């Protein structure tokens, strides 16, 4: 599933806000192709921010993504988010 958001610069293409790959299509190379194409479409943007479930960090690292050290958040249920691996708890 892909949804789009409006670019702040009308000369830049509209980029997906969300992109999800069904589990039945994972490990087929499709996700890698989708990410590579989205990165290519993003050329000219100052940054790409990726939100993902814990676990596939190595996959995204191979595609050029680096861990952000500056992100902070407030979850409705922080204990649950910590248990799921979404927050560090520090």
C-alpha positions as CSV (number, residue, x, y, z in Angstrom):
1,X,0.0,0.0,0.0
2,X,1.3,3.4,-0.9
3,X,-0.2,6.8,0.0
4,X,1.2,10.1,-1.2
5,X,1.8,13.5,0.4
6,X,2.2,16.8,-1.4
7,X,5.7,18.0,-2.0
8,X,6.6,21.4,-0.4
9,X,8.2,22.3,-3.7
10,X,5.9,21.9,-6.7
11,X,8.8,21.1,-9.0
12,X,9.6,18.0,-6.9
13,X,7.6,14.8,-7.4
14,X,5.0,13.7,-4.9
15,X,6.5,11.0,-2.7
16,X,4.8,8.2,-0.8
17,X,4.0,8.9,2.8
18,X,3.5,5.2,3.6
19,X,4.7,2.1,1.7
20,X,3.9,-1.4,3.1
21,X,4.8,-4.7,1.6
22,X,2.6,-7.7,2.3
23,X,4.3,-10.6,4.1
24,X,3.5,-12.8,1.2
25,X,5.7,-10.6,-1.0
26,X,8.6,-10.2,1.4
27,X,12.0,-11.8,0.7
28,X,11.3,-11.7,-3.0
29,X,13.4,-8.7,-3.9
30,X,10.3,-6.6,-4.4
31,X,10.8,-4.5,-1.2
32,X,14.4,-3.8,-2.2
33,X,13.3,-2.6,-5.6
34,X,10.6,-0.4,-4.1
35,X,13.0,1.2,-1.7
36,X,15.6,1.8,-4.4
37,X,13.0,3.4,-6.6
38,X,11.7,5.6,-3.8
39,X,15.2,6.7,-2.9
40,X,15.9,7.5,-6.6
41,X,12.6,9.6,-6.8
42,X,13.7,11.4,-3.6
43,X,16.9,12.8,-5.2
44,X,17.0,16.6,-4.5
45,X,15.3,16.3,-1.2
46,X,17.4,17.0,1.9
47,X,16.5,13.9,3.7
48,X,14.4,10.7,3.7
49,X,13.0,9.6,7.1
50,X,12.1,6.0,7.5
51,X,9.9,4.5,10.2
52,X,10.0,0.7,10.4
53,X,9.2,-2.1,12.9
54,X,12.2,-3.3,14.8
55,X,14.2,-6.0,13.1
56,X,14.9,-5.0,9.5
57,X,17.6,-2.4,10.3
58,X,20.2,-4.4,8.5
59,X,18.1,-4.5,5.3
60,X,17.7,-0.7,5.3
61,X,21.4,-0.1,6.3
62,X,22.4,-2.0,3.1
63,X,20.3,0.5,1.1
64,X,22.1,3.5,2.6
65,X,19.9,4.3,5.6
66,X,21.6,5.3,8.9
67,X,20.1,5.3,12.4
68,X,18.9,8.8,13.6
69,X,20.1,9.9,17.0
70,X,17.8,12.9,17.4
71,X,14.3,11.4,17.2
72,X,12.1,11.5,20.3
73,X,8.4,10.5,20.7
74,X,5.6,10.1,23.2
75,X,3.5,7.0,22.9
76,X,0.1,6.5,24.5
77,X,1.3,3.3,26.2
78,X,5.1,3.6,26.5
79,X,5.5,0.3,28.4
80,X,3.8,-1.5,25.5
81,X,6.0,0.4,23.0
82,X,9.2,-0.6,25.0
83,X,8.1,-4.2,25.1
84,X,7.6,-4.2,21.3
85,X,11.0,-2.7,20.8
86,X,9.8,0.6,19.4
87,X,11.3,2.7,22.3
88,X,14.6,2.3,24.2
89,X,13.1,3.2,27.6
90,X,16.0,5.5,28.3
